[in-house]
Amino acid sequence: MKSLSRILYAMVLGLLISCGGGESGNTSSQATTEVDNSQSDVPASQRITLDEKGVGPIQNLILDPEIDPEMVASGAAMFKTNCSACHKTDKRFIGPNPTGIMKRRSPEWIMNMILEPQLMVEEDQCAKDLLIEFNGAAMANQNMTEEQARDILEYFRTLE
């Protein structure tokens, strides 16, 4: 039974990886942002929130224009091991499909979601909306390092 609970918890991990919201650096309840009225009818998984950085340790991230193939390989392997129970790159599943996520979310938001999923769900409006959209399946914290999360982000850059 404990094993089943851990599996379910792990499946939920990837759920909210692909959503944006809240202001970075502010962990108070004020970090929650209101949904833009022009997007209120757009599902959270499709909402474009590129200006939002989320809540968590990543404040500012500048991506190299060149995609790093070593980071991509590492990120793809970590995604397969830690995230694919809930996220599929070819369809909607327990959690959102990460394909095209870089066109909808900021790199900071994605990293904060990977690193601090519980905090994001508590304080970020889009993360809250994703939780609702995906039937309350909360993303599990995989206790990834910033380097591991960055590798997954680099992998996401290849998913168009």
C-alpha positions, 0 to 999 in steps of 0.5 A, spaced: 500 500 500 505 504 501 508 503 494 502 504 491 501 511 495 509 513 492 507 511 485 501 515 485 505 521 489 510 520 483 505 520 478 502 527 480 509 530 480 509 532 473 502 535 473 504 542 474 511 543 470 508 546 465 504 552 467 506 559 469 504 564 474 506 568 481 511 573 481 518 571 483 522 572 490 515 574 493 513 568 498 507 571 501 500 571 499 501 577 495 505 573 490 498 570 487 496 573 481 490 574 478 488 571 472 488 576 466 481 577 464 482 576 456 485 569 458 479 567 463 476 562 458 483 559 456 485 553 460 491 553 464 495 548 460 494 553 454 494 560 458 500 564 456 504 567 462 511 568 459 512 574 464 510 570 470 516 567 474 512 563 479 514 563 486 521 559 488 528 560 488 529 562 481 529 569 480 532 570 473 535 565 468 538 567 461 538 562 456 544 561 451 541 561 444 544 555 443 541 549 445 546 544 449 546 537 447 549 534 453 544 538 458 538 535 453 540 528 453 541 529 461 534 532 461 531 527 457 533 521 461 531 525 468 524 526 465 523 519 462 525 517 469 522 522 474 516 525 470 513 520 464 509 517 469 504 523 469 507 527 463 507 525 456 510 529 450 505 526 445 498 527 449 495 530 455 495 525 461 495 525 468 499 532 468 500 537 462 504 535 456 510 539 456 511 540 448 511 547 447 511 549 454 517 554 452 512 558 448 507 559 454 511 559 460 518 563 462 524 559 464 524 561 471 516 559 472 518 552 469 524 551 474 520 554 480 515 549 478 520 543 478 523 545 484 518 547 488 511 544 486 507 545 493 509 552 494 507 554 487 500 550 488 500 554 494 502 561 492 501 561 484 494 562 481 496 558 474 499 553 478 492 553 482 488 553 476 492 547 473 491 543 479 483 544 478 484 543 470 488 536 472 482 534 477 486 535 483 493 531 481 498 535 485 505 535 482 510 531 487 516 534 489 522 530 486 527 533 490 531 535 484 537 540 484 537 546 480 542 543 475 537 537 474 531 542 473 536 546 468 537 540 464 530 538 464 528 545 462 534 544 456 530 538 454 523 542 454 527 547 449 527 541 444 520 540 445 516 544 439 
